[in-house]
Amino acid sequence: MAHKRVVHVIDDEPDVCEALRVLLDTAELEARTYASAEEFLAEVRLSRPICMLIDVRLPGMSGLELVRQLQQGPIRPVVVMITGHGDVPLAVKAMRAGALHFLEKPFEPAELLQTLEEALQRVSEMAAEEAASAAIELSYRSLTPREQEVMALLAEGMPAKLLATKLGISTRTAEHHRAAVLKKMGARTVSHLARMSMNLQARNSPMRP
């Protein structure tokens, strides 16, 4: 039996949480509810992208503050905000901070489910991107130090002859390293290898959000 896709709901009104739980169940989604941002942060450690439905106004830390904090982490959730009419400016700020969408109360059940489906699709895409990046990093770690050096030069567009001169090796040895790097990395072309190199740099950047 397939596991239900999960939506993490943060709302301090028990009746709202229960209604959302019932609604999501009709769409074969599982609602995991939290009464505050603090409760969510205490219970959940983000190890992969998740879908979140957050009320803008919460006791203690606001929904906007929570979104801003989560967007600073290495793994960003996909967030849909729930807002009252007077909270629309806050919801807009939340979108600027990284939320995917916001829904104004009272919202239509069909609109909510459609929005959550979009958010969950984005979660799936992000998970696939993360898995691909992890696979590239694993392949990179299988390279010898010399092969990593060769990969960096190939990614800069350096041809084998210049690469050989720079490293003080024969052209034949440079071509051997080139072939080994492409094979270990699973790169179809040098252009593909360059994209992998950019992915690695973004993944390991200290400025990575």
URSUL-V845332 format. One line per field, one symbol per residue. ss: DSSP state (A for helix, B for strand, O for the rest). psi: psi as a letter, one per 30 degrees, with the letter a starting at -180 (. if undefined). burial: b if it has 9 or more other ideal C-beta (glycine too) atoms within 8 Angstrom, else e. Layout:
# URSUL-V845332
ss->???
psi->???
burial->???
This chain:
# URSUL-V845332
ss->OOOOBBBBBBOOOAAAAAAAAAAAAAOOBBBBBBOOAAAAAAAOOOOOOOBBBBBOOOOOOOAAAAAAAAAOOOOOOBBBBBBOAAAAAAAAAAAAAOOOBBBBOOOOAAAAAAAAAAAAAAAAAAAAAAAAAAAAAAAAAOOOAAAAAAAAAAAOOOOAAAAAAAAOOOAAAAAAAAAAAAAAAOOOOAAAAAAAAAAAAAAOOOOOO
psi->kkkkkkkjkjkgjeeeeeeeeeeeefghkkkjkkfleeeeeffkjjflklkkjkkejlkbkleeeeeeeefflfjkljkkkkklefgeeeeeeeefffkelkkkkklkeeeeeeeeeeeeeeeeeeeeeeeeeeeeeeeeffkleeeeeeeeeeffgkleeeeeeefhlleeeeeeeeeeeeeefgkeleeeeeeeeeeeeeegkfgk.
burial->eeeebbbbbbbeeeebbeebbebbbebebbbebbbbbebbbeeeebeebbbbbbbbebeebbbbbbbbbbbeeebbbbbbbbbeeebbebbbbbbebbbbbbbbeebeeebbbebbbbbbebbeebbeebebbeebbebbeebeeebbbbbbbbbeeeebeebbeebeeeeebbbebbebbbebbebeebebbbebbbbbeebeeeeee
